[in-house]
């Protein structure tokens, strides 16, 4: 009983740790500019105003950046899954030559700082016409997300027994059908987890996106470039605009994190 | 309906040094129930998986219903299978699990429902069609796996140790039920097990495997009664067959200075032979028998199993349930000549009787 109590306490503490800053940012972003300068600061949402947010959203490049960020984030999720799922499947199912080195090399791609990667990438993208496009940034983010996508999904695929796929094939499924109808539904929690991870990674990535674009900035890149010179209220508005979409995405995908049939079979 | 012919199948796993199946030939008749039995690692599951199309043989052919299917993927072989781990799909309801093969074959909805319903009735699953497998017991999951396999009316049914995950009582019950269902369907069936009792009770014929080869193939009672190899005698039957060495002298067997009457011995004068006899064929109590000392007496209900010391050899003897003996007692044993089997001590193969 006591240990359970402590777990509860721990959970509440953790939730507050994550929740309070978000609450404060939201509060500041949704208050009028005047009330921000009051002392002491009101901690309850008594004087809400959309003034700060609407000014922020109307300023140059913000809505465009939001759309760019969403496009890049969602395309990165799709692309990373399209490439990463088969790779994760191969790592989990087949004992091919060089499998272990392959897994290490995967992780090594994350060992290079993004700045180091971005400059030569910008050069290549300039030559190939990918510079300052959402595709270019999507490619970079996909490359960054692939290692985790592959490692997470391969661990999940290990949990689906090979015999289930074989059974599907005995009863008339092609290997692809068996994968889509039998393996993927059972791997949904892992796929959801890696999708969240990928989206948040892409949403938060600033450096690469800043270097690889000029006019088609993602929201973080845009905020990063302009907000240093902005008034305090705008920074809070930017913070909220950065946090909210990621939270919504996580909330939507979260239900796949739990198995809908609640237990798995050996 | 179709027979299955396997010719010269060879398979070596990349990691293994010896062959998993070594030039196996096998002919399964249309409608026959054939059991592949052997200790673990004997290649029986590999053989089944090659017939199923889940493993590719190094060489040799598999023919189903006269059609060479060696190069065909599993889904085009027109067969059906029950897996050891059941391999039912946890994210599909029982009904969808049973009907999976029909869904893949794009069977019309009405027919789909009536066939799933019929299979569910056959296996007492009607009340569970809308549940997820996680809500079923182990025995019920096994039933789902069998229902899924029979609903497609495949020409050949393969079973890979389907009962091995059930507890002993359930296994006995389901064994009889399975035999009834398969007999009613009349499907050609290949059944893999390591359990000799299952093999004996289910098969029209039994193929005993060892080290990638079929060492003996025949009707269960024939294989049990006349093992062609010492290995078969000691693998089939509980307790295993007794073996002891003896010398042939004047058409009698001499064991440690005592002699027994025996038949068919004229061909091997003065030779050492390995003699095999089943525990239930040794008779106890006759006045002129050979004396042996009881070491252990185990009443099993239907019989009493004795472990006796007879000269240098230890023998298992099965007597009627009324027999009473305590360790240390001396009893008299008779070996009926017709029940004796003879083996070459070097090759362990049966000596040809004439």
Interface residues (C-beta under 8 A of the other chain):
Chain A: X161 X163 X164 X166 X167 X168 X169 X170 X171 X172 X173 X174 X177 X182 X185 X186 X260 X261 X262 X263 X264 X265 X266
Chain B: X52 X53 X54 X73 X74 X75 X79 X80 X81 X83 X84 X85 X87 X88 X89 X90 X91 X100 X101 X104 X105 X132 X133 X134 X141 X148 X152
